[in-house]
Structure formats: structure tokens, C-alpha cells
Amino acid sequence: PQVNTQETPQNALDFRPRGLAYMDQMLKSAQGAQYSQPLRNKDGYYDCSSFVERNLNNAGINTRRGMTTATMPQDMINAGFTKLAYDPNNLQYGDILHRDGHTETYLGNGYVIGAHSAKSGVGIAPLSQFGNFTNIFRYNR
């Protein structure tokens, strides 16, 4: 499968030139990836937290191996991210959005990238499909 661009006005490559290595990694790894919690640590498979973890690590930002949405708040702070309260009016490219049980990464223009679910797969989707989050993790660049 390719990155889910249904309802997406731009190609995934349109989001690329903004300079965060982990975002470039996410855009590349979503191509052809599949969602699976049981296979989350195998090549080509992700669940929501392993998508964030593996792409951060592949871009040189060290996170704890085996990060889950339950461990994510402390793991993200330890990796150099600042934790902010979720505010949909304060989203920036590369913000990692979190709530208990789910995470997505903000691309801009109301879109996120992530391993959404078994039904929705891995790719780009409108943020509006996911409801509210609790936290924003913003990389200290």
C-alpha cells in the first residue's frame, strides 16, 4: 500500500522540505508500511507508538526501545521534546500529538501522519478523524 492520500490535497512529498529529519523519515517509512500491533517491531509494520519511536531513532533522536503510548510522556521528554498541553491552535509541523492509547504527528494544514489503526493503515489523514489529544510533544530544535 502507498501512503493514504485520500482526502489529502497534497502529495506526501509536499510536506518534506521543512527540515526535520524525523519527519523526512516518517514520510519515507509510511510508503508501503502496514499497521499491526502484534508485528509492531518487524520491518514494514507499525502501531502508532512504534511508528514514532522507530522513526525518531532512525533519524538520530534516541528514544527508549519499546516505547508505548503509556510510556511516551516520559520517553519523549527524555528524548529532548517539550511537553505542552494540547491546543489545536498551537500546532506546528513535527509536533507529536498524544493521548492515552494513541499518537499522531502533525504535518500542517490540518493533516497528520502516523500508524492510525488496522482499518485506516499507515499514512496521512485529516487530524479531524482522531478527536482531541492531551499533549503536544515539540522537538527542541
N, CA, C and O atoms as a GROMACS GRO file, in nm:
protein
  564
    1PRO      N    1   0.082  -0.120   0.000
    1PRO     CA    2   0.000   0.000   0.000
    1PRO      C    3   0.086   0.126   0.000
    1PRO      O    4   0.198   0.126   0.052
    2GLN      N    5   0.034   0.231  -0.058
    2GLN     CA    6   0.103   0.360  -0.058
    2GLN      C    7   0.050   0.444   0.058
    2GLN      O    8  -0.046   0.405   0.125
    3VAL      N    9   0.113   0.558   0.081
    3VAL     CA   10   0.064   0.649   0.184
    3VAL      C   11  -0.080   0.684   0.151
    3VAL      O   12  -0.113   0.714   0.036
    4ASN      N   13  -0.164   0.681   0.251
    4ASN     CA   14  -0.305   0.711   0.233
    4ASN      C   15  -0.321   0.860   0.204
    4ASN      O   16  -0.309   0.944   0.293
    5THR      N   17  -0.348   0.892   0.080
    5THR     CA   18  -0.366   1.033   0.043
    5THR      C   19  -0.511   1.064   0.008
    5THR      O   20  -0.540   1.170  -0.046
    6GLN      N   21  -0.602   0.973   0.039
    6GLN     CA   22  -0.742   1.003   0.016
    6GLN      C   23  -0.777   1.126   0.100
    6GLN      O   24  -0.739   1.134   0.216
    7GLU      N   25  -0.846   1.217   0.041
    7GLU     CA   26  -0.887   1.342   0.104
    7GLU      C   27  -0.768   1.435   0.130
    7GLU      O   28  -0.788   1.543   0.185
    8THR      N   29  -0.647   1.397   0.092
    8THR     CA   30  -0.530   1.480   0.116
    8THR      C   31  -0.506   1.566  -0.007
    8THR      O   32  -0.489   1.513  -0.117
    9PRO      N   33  -0.504   1.697   0.009
    9PRO     CA   34  -0.488   1.783  -0.108
    9PRO      C   35  -0.346   1.784  -0.164
    9PRO      O   36  -0.326   1.823  -0.279
   10GLN      N   37  -0.248   1.741  -0.083
   10GLN     CA   38  -0.110   1.743  -0.130
   10GLN      C   39  -0.050   1.604  -0.125
   10GLN      O   40  -0.091   1.519  -0.046
   11ASN      N   41   0.047   1.583  -0.210
   11ASN     CA   42   0.127   1.462  -0.207
   11ASN      C   43   0.214   1.465  -0.082
   11ASN      O   44   0.247   1.573  -0.033
   12ALA      N   45   0.251   1.349  -0.030
   12ALA     CA   46   0.336   1.342   0.089
   12ALA      C   47   0.464   1.421   0.070
   12ALA      O   48   0.515   1.480   0.165
   13LEU      N   49   0.518   1.422  -0.050
   13LEU     CA   50   0.642   1.493  -0.074
   13LEU      C   51   0.628   1.644  -0.057
   13LEU      O   52   0.727   1.712  -0.033
   14ASP      N   53   0.507   1.697  -0.068
   14ASP     CA   54   0.485   1.839  -0.049
   14ASP      C   55   0.514   1.883   0.095
   14ASP      O   56   0.539   2.000   0.120
   15PHE      N   57   0.509   1.789   0.189
   15PHE     CA   58   0.535   1.821   0.329
   15PHE      C   59   0.684   1.814   0.362
   15PHE      O   60   0.725   1.861   0.468
   16ARG      N   61   0.763   1.757   0.275
   16ARG     CA   62   0.902   1.723   0.305
   16ARG      C   63   0.998   1.839   0.331
   16ARG      O   64   1.081   1.824   0.420
   17PRO      N   65   0.995   1.950   0.262
   17PRO     CA   66   1.108   2.043   0.271
   17PRO      C   67   1.111   2.132   0.395
   17PRO      O   68   1.153   2.247   0.386
   18ARG      N   69   1.071   2.084   0.508
   18ARG     CA   70   1.066   2.170   0.624
   18ARG      C   71   1.177   2.144   0.725
   18ARG      O   72   1.181   2.210   0.829
   19GLY      N   73   1.268   2.050   0.697
   19GLY     CA   74   1.392   2.040   0.772
   19GLY      C   75   1.400   1.958   0.897
   19GLY      O   76   1.504   1.964   0.965
   20LEU      N   77   1.301   1.882   0.934
   20LEU     CA   78   1.314   1.794   1.050
   20LEU      C   79   1.343   1.652   0.999
   20LEU      O   80   1.262   1.594   0.928
   21ALA      N   81   1.459   1.598   1.037
   21ALA     CA   82   1.499   1.466   0.987
   21ALA      C   83   1.399   1.358   1.024
   21ALA      O   84   1.374   1.268   0.944
   22TYR      N   85   1.341   1.364   1.144
   22TYR     CA   86   1.246   1.259   1.182
   22TYR      C   87   1.119   1.266   1.098
   22TYR      O   88   1.054   1.164   1.075
   23MET      N   89   1.082   1.386   1.054
   23MET     CA   90   0.964   1.397   0.968
   23MET      C   91   0.995   1.339   0.829
   23MET      O   92   0.911   1.271   0.771
   24ASP      N   93   1.113   1.367   0.776
   24ASP     CA   94   1.152   1.306   0.650
   24ASP      C   95   1.148   1.153   0.662
   24ASP      O   96   1.103   1.084   0.571
   25GLN      N   97   1.197   1.103   0.774
   25GLN     CA   98   1.198   0.959   0.799
   25GLN      C   99   1.055   0.904   0.803
   25GLN      O  100   1.028   0.798   0.746
   26MET      N  101   0.964   0.974   0.868
   26MET     CA  102   0.824   0.930   0.876
   26MET      C  103   0.760   0.925   0.738
   26MET      O  104   0.692   0.829   0.704
   27LEU      N  105   0.783   1.030   0.659
   27LEU     CA  106   0.724   1.034   0.525
   27LEU      C  107   0.776   0.919   0.438
   27LEU      O  108   0.700   0.861   0.361
   28LYS      N  109   0.904   0.886   0.451
   28LYS     CA  110   0.961   0.775   0.374
   28LYS      C  111   0.909   0.641   0.424
   28LYS      O  112   0.868   0.557   0.344
   29SER      N  113   0.910   0.620   0.555
   29SER     CA  114   0.875   0.488   0.608
   29SER      C  115   0.727   0.454   0.594
   29SER      O  116   0.691   0.337   0.595
   30ALA      N  117   0.641   0.555   0.580
   30ALA     CA  118   0.498   0.529   0.563
   30ALA      C  119   0.469   0.465   0.428
   30ALA      O  120   0.368   0.397   0.411
   31GLN      N  121   0.557   0.486   0.332
   31GLN     CA  122   0.537   0.429   0.198
   31GLN      C  123   0.540   0.277   0.207
   31GLN      O  124   0.644   0.218   0.239
   32GLY      N  125   0.430   0.214   0.179
   32GLY     CA  126   0.423   0.068   0.177
   32GLY      C  127   0.411   0.002   0.313
   32GLY      O  128   0.405  -0.121   0.320
   33ALA      N  129   0.408   0.079   0.421
   33ALA     CA  130   0.400   0.021   0.556
   33ALA      C  131   0.259  -0.027   0.586
   33ALA      O  132   0.161   0.016   0.525
   34GLN      N  133   0.251  -0.118   0.683
   34GLN     CA  134   0.122  -0.171   0.727
   34GLN      C  135   0.108  -0.155   0.877
   34GLN      O  136   0.207  -0.151   0.950
   35TYR      N  137  -0.016  -0.145   0.922
   35TYR     CA  138  -0.046  -0.134   1.064
   35TYR      C  139  -0.060  -0.274   1.124
   35TYR      O  140  -0.130  -0.359   1.071
   36SER      N  141   0.008  -0.296   1.236
   36SER     CA  142  -0.009  -0.420   1.311
   36SER      C  143   0.049  -0.403   1.450
   36SER      O  144   0.167  -0.372   1.464
   37GLN      N  145  -0.034  -0.423   1.553
   37GLN     CA  146   0.021  -0.422   1.688
   37GLN      C  147   0.106  -0.545   1.714
   37GLN      O  148   0.215  -0.532   1.770
   38PRO      N  149   0.062  -0.666   1.677
   38PRO     CA  150   0.146  -0.783   1.704
   38PRO      C  151   0.281  -0.780   1.632
   38PRO      O  152   0.380  -0.833   1.684
   39LEU      N  153   0.287  -0.719   1.515
   39LEU     CA  154   0.411  -0.716   1.436
   39LEU      C  155   0.481  -0.581   1.444
   39LEU      O  156   0.565  -0.551   1.359
   40ARG      N  157   0.449  -0.499   1.543
   40ARG     CA  158   0.496  -0.360   1.552
   40ARG      C  159   0.646  -0.343   1.546
   40ARG      O  160   0.694  -0.233   1.515
   41ASN      N  161   0.722  -0.446   1.575
   41ASN     CA  162   0.868  -0.435   1.574
   41ASN      C  163   0.933  -0.499   1.453
   41ASN      O  164   1.055  -0.508   1.445
   42LYS      N  165   0.854  -0.545   1.359
   42LYS     CA  166   0.906  -0.604   1.235
   42LYS      C  167   0.913  -0.497   1.126
   42LYS      O  168   0.834  -0.403   1.124
   43ASP      N  169   1.010  -0.513   1.036
   43ASP     CA  170   1.023  -0.418   0.925
   43ASP      C  171   0.894  -0.408   0.846
   43ASP      O  172   0.832  -0.509   0.812
   44GLY      N  173   0.852  -0.285   0.817
   44GLY     CA  174   0.734  -0.262   0.735
   44GLY      C  175   0.603  -0.262   0.812
   44GLY      O  176   0.498  -0.240   0.752
   45TYR      N  177   0.607  -0.285   0.943
   45TYR     CA  178   0.486  -0.288   1.026
   45TYR      C  179   0.502  -0.192   1.142
   45TYR      O  180   0.610  -0.177   1.199
   46TYR      N  181   0.392  -0.126   1.176
   46TYR     CA  182   0.393  -0.032   1.288
   46TYR      C  183   0.258  -0.032   1.358
   46TYR      O  184   0.155  -0.062   1.298
   47ASP      N  185   0.261   0.003   1.486
   47ASP     CA  186   0.142   0.057   1.552
   47ASP      C  187   0.175   0.203   1.578
   47ASP      O  188   0.283   0.249   1.540
   48CYS      N  189   0.086   0.277   1.640
   48CYS     CA  190   0.107   0.423   1.647
   48CYS      C  191   0.234   0.462   1.720
   48CYS      O  192   0.308   0.548   1.672
   49SER      N  193   0.263   0.401   1.834
   49SER     CA  194   0.381   0.442   1.910
   49SER      C  195   0.511   0.389   1.849
   49SER      O  196   0.613   0.457   1.856
   50SER      N  197   0.509   0.270   1.790
   50SER     CA  198   0.632   0.220   1.727
   50SER      C  199   0.666   0.301   1.603
   50SER      O  200   0.783   0.313   1.567
   51PHE      N  201   0.566   0.357   1.537
   51PHE     CA  202   0.591   0.444   1.421
   51PHE      C  203   0.673   0.566   1.466
   51PHE      O  204   0.771   0.603   1.400
   52VAL      N  205   0.633   0.627   1.576
   52VAL     CA  206   0.706   0.742   1.628
   52VAL      C  207   0.844   0.698   1.676
   52VAL      O  208   0.945   0.757   1.638
   53GLU      N  209   0.849   0.597   1.760
   53GLU     CA  210   0.975   0.552   1.819
   53GLU      C  211   1.080   0.517   1.713
   53GLU      O  212   1.191   0.568   1.717
   54ARG      N  213   1.046   0.431   1.620
   54ARG     CA  214   1.143   0.384   1.523
   54ARG      C  215   1.189   0.495   1.429
   54ARG      O  216   1.306   0.501   1.392
   55ASN      N  217   1.099   0.583   1.390
   55ASN     CA  218   1.138   0.692   1.302
   55ASN      C  219   1.224   0.795   1.374
   55ASN      O  220   1.317   0.850   1.313
   56LEU      N  221   1.197   0.823   1.499
   56LEU     CA  222   1.284   0.911   1.575
   56LEU      C  223   1.424   0.851   1.586
   56LEU      O  224   1.523   0.919   1.561
   57ASN      N  225   1.431   0.724   1.624
   57ASN     CA  226   1.560   0.657   1.638
   57ASN      C  227   1.635   0.653   1.506
   57ASN      O  228   1.756   0.674   1.504
   58ASN      N  229   1.566   0.625   1.398
   58ASN     CA  230   1.631   0.620   1.266
   58ASN      C  231   1.683   0.757   1.223
   58ASN      O  232   1.773   0.766   1.140
   59ALA      N  233   1.626   0.863   1.278
   59ALA     CA  234   1.672   0.999   1.247
   59ALA      C  235   1.775   1.050   1.348
   59ALA      O  236   1.816   1.166   1.342
   60GLY      N  237   1.816   0.963   1.441
   60GLY     CA  238   1.920   1.000   1.537
   60GLY      C  239   1.870   1.060   1.666
   60GLY      O  240   1.950   1.113   1.743
   61ILE      N  241   1.740   1.055   1.693
   61ILE     CA  242   1.685   1.103   1.820
   61ILE      C  243   1.654   0.979   1.902
   61ILE      O  244   1.560   0.904   1.871
   62ASN      N  245   1.731   0.957   2.006
   62ASN     CA  246   1.721   0.832   2.082
   62ASN      C  247   1.601   0.832   2.175
   62ASN      O  248   1.585   0.918   2.261
   63THR      N  249   1.516   0.732   2.154
   63THR     CA  250   1.406   0.706   2.246
   63THR      C  251   1.423   0.565   2.300
   63THR      O  252   1.498   0.485   2.244
   64ARG      N  253   1.354   0.537   2.408
   64ARG     CA  254   1.359   0.404   2.468
   64ARG      C  255   1.298   0.304   2.372
   64ARG      O  256   1.189   0.326   2.320
   65ARG      N  257   1.366   0.194   2.350
   65ARG     CA  258   1.311   0.087   2.266
   65ARG      C  259   1.189   0.029   2.336
   65ARG      O  260   1.189   0.007   2.457
   66GLY      N  261   1.085   0.005   2.258
   66GLY     CA  262   0.962  -0.050   2.314
   66GLY      C  263   0.868   0.056   2.370
   66GLY      O  264   0.778   0.023   2.447
   67MET      N  265   0.888   0.180   2.332
   67MET     CA  266   0.802   0.288   2.378
   67MET      C  267   0.656   0.257   2.342
   67MET      O  268   0.627   0.207   2.233
   68THR      N  269   0.567   0.287   2.433
   68THR     CA  270   0.424   0.273   2.410
   68THR      C  271   0.357   0.407   2.440
   68THR      O  272   0.423   0.500   2.488
   69THR      N  273   0.229   0.419   2.412
   69THR     CA  274   0.162   0.544   2.446
   69THR      C  275   0.160   0.565   2.597
   69THR      O  276   0.151   0.679   2.643
   70ALA      N  277   0.166   0.458   2.675
   70ALA     CA  278   0.170   0.472   2.821
   70ALA      C  279   0.303   0.529   2.870
   70ALA      O  280   0.306   0.607   2.964
   71THR      N  281   0.412   0.490   2.806
   71THR     CA  282   0.545   0.538   2.848
   71THR      C  283   0.588   0.664   2.773
   71THR      O  284   0.687   0.727   2.809
   72MET      N  285   0.514   0.699   2.671
   72MET     CA  286   0.552   0.807   2.581
   72MET      C  287   0.578   0.941   2.650
   72MET      O  288   0.678   1.005   2.616
   73PRO      N  289   0.496   0.988   2.743
   73PRO     CA  290   0.524   1.120   2.801
   73PRO      C  291   0.667   1.133   2.855
   73PRO      O  292   0.736   1.229   2.822
   74GLN      N  293   0.710   1.040   2.936
   74GLN     CA  294   0.846   1.049   2.990
   74GLN      C  295   0.950   1.019   2.884
   74GLN      O  296   1.055   1.083   2.880
   75ASP      N  297   0.923   0.923   2.798
   75ASP     CA  298   1.018   0.888   2.691
   75ASP      C  299   1.044   1.006   2.599
   75ASP      O  300   1.158   1.028   2.557
   76MET      N  301   0.941   1.083   2.566
   76MET     CA  302   0.957   1.196   2.476
   76MET      C  303   1.036   1.309   2.543
   76MET      O  304   1.120   1.372   2.479
   77ILE      N  305   1.011   1.334   2.670
   77ILE     CA  306   1.087   1.434   2.743
   77ILE      C  307   1.234   1.393   2.749
   77ILE      O  308   1.323   1.475   2.728
   78ASN      N  309   1.259   1.265   2.778
   78ASN     CA  310   1.397   1.216   2.784
   78ASN      C  311   1.467   1.228   2.648
   78ASN      O  312   1.590   1.239   2.644
   79ALA      N  313   1.392   1.226   2.540
   79ALA     CA  314   1.449   1.235   2.405
   79ALA      C  315   1.468   1.380   2.359
   79ALA      O  316   1.514   1.403   2.247
   80GLY      N  317   1.434   1.477   2.444
   80GLY     CA  318   1.457   1.616   2.409
   80GLY      C  319   1.336   1.693   2.360
   80GLY      O  320   1.350   1.801   2.302
   81PHE      N  321   1.218   1.639   2.382
   81PHE     CA  322   1.095   1.708   2.343
   81PHE      C  323   1.038   1.784   2.463
   81PHE      O  324   1.058   1.743   2.577
   82THR      N  325   0.969   1.892   2.436
   82THR     CA  326   0.899   1.966   2.539
   82THR      C  327   0.753   1.922   2.538
   82THR      O  328   0.692   1.910   2.432
   83LYS      N  329   0.699   1.899   2.655
   83LYS     CA  330   0.559   1.859   2.668
   83LYS      C  331   0.474   1.984   2.688
   83LYS      O  332   0.498   2.064   2.779
   84LEU      N  333   0.374   1.999   2.601
   84LEU     CA  334   0.280   2.109   2.609
   84LEU      C  335   0.138   2.054   2.618
   84LEU      O  336   0.112   1.943   2.572
   85ALA      N  337   0.049   2.129   2.678
   85ALA     CA  338  -0.092   2.091   2.678
   85ALA      C  339  -0.143   2.101   2.534
   85ALA      O  340  -0.104   2.191   2.460
   86TYR      N  341  -0.231   2.008   2.497
   86TYR     CA  342  -0.285   2.009   2.361
   86TYR      C  343  -0.368   2.134   2.338
   86TYR      O  344  -0.459   2.166   2.414
   87ASP      N  345  -0.335   2.203   2.231
   87ASP     CA  346  -0.410   2.321   2.188
   87ASP      C  347  -0.412   2.317   2.036
   87ASP      O  348  -0.308   2.337   1.973
   88PRO      N  349  -0.527   2.291   1.975
   88PRO     CA  350  -0.533   2.280   1.829
   88PRO      C  351  -0.493   2.409   1.757
   88PRO      O  352  -0.465   2.407   1.637
   89ASN      N  353  -0.490   2.520   1.829
   89ASN     CA  354  -0.448   2.647   1.769
   89ASN      C  355  -0.298   2.672   1.782
   89ASN      O  356  -0.248   2.776   1.738
   90ASN      N  357  -0.227   2.579   1.843
   90ASN     CA  358  -0.083   2.594   1.865
   90ASN      C  359  -0.005   2.478   1.804
   90ASN      O  360   0.098   2.438   1.859
   91LEU      N  361  -0.052   2.425   1.693
   91LEU     CA  362   0.017   2.311   1.632
   91LEU      C  363   0.120   2.358   1.531
   91LEU      O  364   0.098   2.452   1.455
   92GLN      N  365   0.235   2.289   1.533
   92GLN     CA  366   0.342   2.318   1.439
   92GLN      C  367   0.386   2.190   1.370
   92GLN      O  368   0.368   2.080   1.423
   93TYR      N  369   0.441   2.205   1.252
   93TYR     CA  370   0.496   2.093   1.176
   93TYR      C  371   0.592   2.014   1.266
   93TYR      O  372   0.683   2.070   1.326
   94GLY      N  373   0.570   1.884   1.274
   94GLY     CA  374   0.656   1.797   1.354
   94GLY      C  375   0.610   1.773   1.495
   94GLY      O  376   0.671   1.692   1.566
   95ASP      N  377   0.504   1.840   1.540
   95ASP     CA  378   0.452   1.815   1.675
   95ASP      C  379   0.398   1.673   1.683
   95ASP      O  380   0.325   1.628   1.595
   96ILE      N  381   0.435   1.605   1.790
   96ILE     CA  382   0.384   1.470   1.812
   96ILE      C  383   0.267   1.484   1.910
   96ILE      O  384   0.284   1.530   2.023
   97LEU      N  385   0.151   1.442   1.864
   97LEU     CA  386   0.026   1.456   1.939
   97LEU      C  387   0.001   1.325   2.013
   97LEU      O  388   0.019   1.217   1.958
   98HIS      N  389  -0.042   1.336   2.139
   98HIS     CA  390  -0.055   1.217   2.223
   98HIS      C  391  -0.179   1.226   2.311
   98HIS      O  392  -0.217   1.334   2.358
   99ARG      N  393  -0.239   1.112   2.332
   99ARG     CA  394  -0.340   1.092   2.436
   99ARG      C  395  -0.326   0.948   2.478
   99ARG      O  396  -0.258   0.870   2.411
  100ASP      N  397  -0.388   0.909   2.587
  100ASP     CA  398  -0.381   0.769   2.629
  100ASP      C  399  -0.431   0.682   2.515
  100ASP      O  400  -0.545   0.696   2.470
  101GLY      N  401  -0.347   0.591   2.470
  101GLY     CA  402  -0.388   0.495   2.369
  101GLY      C  403  -0.362   0.532   2.224
  101GLY      O  404  -0.380   0.448   2.136
  102HIS      N  405  -0.319   0.658   2.195
  102HIS     CA  406  -0.294   0.691   2.055
  102HIS      C  407  -0.200   0.810   2.040
  102HIS      O  408  -0.192   0.898   2.126
  103THR      N  409  -0.127   0.809   1.927
  103THR     CA  410  -0.038   0.919   1.891
  103THR      C  411  -0.037   0.938   1.740
  103THR      O  412  -0.050   0.842   1.664
  104GLU      N  413  -0.023   1.061   1.697
  104GLU     CA  414  -0.010   1.100   1.557
  104GLU      C  415   0.092   1.212   1.552
  104GLU      O  416   0.127   1.269   1.655
  105THR      N  417   0.142   1.246   1.434
  105THR     CA  418   0.238   1.353   1.418
  105THR      C  419   0.184   1.456   1.319
  105THR      O  420   0.138   1.421   1.211
  106TYR      N  421   0.191   1.582   1.358
  106TYR     CA  422   0.129   1.689   1.280
  106TYR      C  423   0.214   1.728   1.160
  106TYR      O  424   0.334   1.754   1.173
  107LEU      N  425   0.150   1.733   1.044
  107LEU     CA  426   0.216   1.774   0.919
  107LEU      C  427   0.189   1.919   0.884
  107LEU      O  428   0.273   1.985   0.824
  108GLY      N  429   0.074   1.969   0.921
  108GLY     CA  430   0.034   2.104   0.883
  108GLY      C  431  -0.095   2.100   0.804
  108GLY      O  432  -0.137   1.994   0.756
  109ASN      N  433  -0.158   2.215   0.790
  109ASN     CA  434  -0.282   2.227   0.712
  109ASN      C  435  -0.389   2.128   0.756
  109ASN      O  436  -0.470   2.086   0.673
  110GLY      N  437  -0.391   2.090   0.884
  110GLY     CA  438  -0.494   2.001   0.935
  110GLY      C  439  -0.470   1.854   0.908
  110GLY      O  440  -0.563   1.774   0.917
  111TYR      N  441  -0.347   1.815   0.875
  111TYR     CA  442  -0.315   1.675   0.845
  111TYR      C  443  -0.210   1.619   0.939
  111TYR      O  444  -0.123   1.691   0.988
  112VAL      N  445  -0.220   1.489   0.963
  112VAL     CA  446  -0.124   1.416   1.046
  112VAL      C  447  -0.070   1.297   0.969
  112VAL      O  448  -0.128   1.255   0.869
  113ILE      N  449   0.041   1.245   1.018
  113ILE     CA  450   0.097   1.120   0.965
  113ILE      C  451   0.115   1.026   1.083
  113ILE      O  452   0.152   1.068   1.193
  114GLY      N  453   0.088   0.899   1.058
  114GLY     CA  454   0.106   0.801   1.165
  114GLY      C  455   0.054   0.665   1.124
  114GLY      O  456   0.006   0.644   1.013
  115ALA      N  457   0.064   0.575   1.218
  115ALA     CA  458   0.005   0.442   1.204
  115ALA      C  459  -0.130   0.452   1.275
  115ALA      O  460  -0.138   0.442   1.397
  116HIS      N  461  -0.234   0.472   1.197
  116HIS     CA  462  -0.364   0.511   1.250
  116HIS      C  463  -0.439   0.398   1.319
  116HIS      O  464  -0.476   0.409   1.436
  117SER      N  465  -0.460   0.289   1.248
  117SER     CA  466  -0.535   0.175   1.302
  117SER      C  467  -0.529   0.062   1.200
  117SER      O  468  -0.483   0.082   1.087
  118ALA      N  469  -0.577  -0.056   1.239
  118ALA     CA  470  -0.580  -0.168   1.146
  118ALA      C  471  -0.667  -0.134   1.025
  118ALA      O  472  -0.637  -0.176   0.913
  119LYS      N  473  -0.774  -0.060   1.047
  119LYS     CA  474  -0.865  -0.025   0.937
  119LYS      C  475  -0.809   0.087   0.849
  119LYS      O  476  -0.816   0.079   0.726
  120SER      N  477  -0.752   0.189   0.911
  120SER     CA  478  -0.705   0.306   0.837
  120SER      C  479  -0.561   0.295   0.788
  120SER      O  480  -0.522   0.368   0.697
  121GLY      N  481  -0.483   0.206   0.845
  121GLY     CA  482  -0.347   0.184   0.799
  121GLY      C  483  -0.247   0.288   0.844
  121GLY      O  484  -0.265   0.354   0.946
  122VAL      N  485  -0.140   0.301   0.766
  122VAL     CA  486  -0.029   0.392   0.794
  122VAL      C  487  -0.025   0.497   0.684
  122VAL      O  488  -0.031   0.463   0.566
  123GLY      N  489  -0.015   0.624   0.721
  123GLY     CA  490  -0.006   0.727   0.619
  123GLY      C  491  -0.053   0.862   0.668
  123GLY      O  492  -0.042   0.894   0.787
  124ILE      N  493  -0.106   0.939   0.577
  124ILE     CA  494  -0.152   1.075   0.603
  124ILE      C  495  -0.304   1.075   0.610
  124ILE      O  496  -0.371   1.009   0.531
  125ALA      N  497  -0.356   1.149   0.707
  125ALA     CA  498  -0.502   1.158   0.723
  125ALA      C  499  -0.536   1.294   0.785
  125ALA      O  500  -0.450   1.358   0.845
  126PRO      N  501  -0.660   1.338   0.771
  126PRO     CA  502  -0.702   1.461   0.836
  126PRO      C  503  -0.699   1.446   0.989
  126PRO      O  504  -0.744   1.345   1.043
  127LEU      N  505  -0.646   1.544   1.057
  127LEU     CA  506  -0.643   1.544   1.203
  127LEU      C  507  -0.784   1.528   1.260
  127LEU      O  508  -0.801   1.466   1.365
  128SER      N  509  -0.883   1.582   1.192
  128SER     CA  510  -1.021   1.577   1.240
  128SER      C  511  -1.073   1.435   1.259
  128SER      O  512  -1.174   1.416   1.328
  129GLN      N  513  -1.009   1.335   1.201
  129GLN     CA  514  -1.052   1.196   1.217
  129GLN      C  515  -1.017   1.138   1.354
  129GLN      O  516  -1.064   1.030   1.389
  130PHE      N  517  -0.936   1.209   1.432
  130PHE     CA  518  -0.882   1.150   1.553
  130PHE      C  519  -0.928   1.214   1.683
  130PHE      O  520  -0.885   1.171   1.790
  131GLY      N  521  -1.012   1.313   1.677
  131GLY     CA  522  -1.060   1.376   1.800
  131GLY      C  523  -0.950   1.453   1.870
  131GLY      O  524  -0.849   1.488   1.809
  132ASN      N  525  -0.971   1.479   1.997
  132ASN     CA  526  -0.874   1.559   2.072
  132ASN      C  527  -0.762   1.475   2.129
  132ASN      O  528  -0.778   1.356   2.156
  133PHE      N  529  -0.650   1.538   2.147
  133PHE     CA  530  -0.535   1.478   2.213
  133PHE      C  531  -0.517   1.548   2.347
  133PHE      O  532  -0.587   1.644   2.377
  134THR      N  533  -0.424   1.500   2.427
  134THR     CA  534  -0.398   1.557   2.558
  134THR      C  535  -0.271   1.641   2.558
  134THR      O  536  -0.264   1.747   2.620
  135ASN      N  537  -0.168   1.590   2.486
  135ASN     CA  538  -0.036   1.651   2.488
  135ASN      C  539   0.016   1.679   2.348
  135ASN      O  540  -0.021   1.614   2.251
  136ILE      N  541   0.102   1.778   2.342
  136ILE     CA  542   0.185   1.804   2.225
  136ILE      C  543   0.329   1.785   2.271
  136ILE      O  544   0.369   1.840   2.374
  137PHE      N  545   0.406   1.708   2.197
  137PHE     CA  546   0.550   1.698   2.222
  137PHE      C  547   0.619   1.769   2.108
  137PHE      O  548   0.608   1.729   1.992
  138ARG      N  549   0.692   1.876   2.142
  138ARG     CA  550   0.758   1.958   2.041
  138ARG      C  551   0.909   1.943   2.057
  138ARG      O  552   0.963   1.958   2.166
  139TYR      N  553   0.973   1.913   1.946
  139TYR     CA  554   1.118   1.893   1.949
  139TYR      C  555   1.190   2.024   1.974
  139TYR      O  556   1.158   2.125   1.911
  140ASN      N  557   1.285   2.022   2.064
  140ASN     CA  558   1.367   2.140   2.092
  140ASN      C  559   1.476   2.151   1.988
  140ASN      O  560   1.584   2.095   2.005
  141ARG      N  561   1.448   2.221   1.880
  141ARG     CA  562   1.545   2.233   1.772
  141ARG      C  563   1.635   2.352   1.792
  141ARG      O  564   1.723   2.376   1.709
   0.00000   0.00000   0.00000
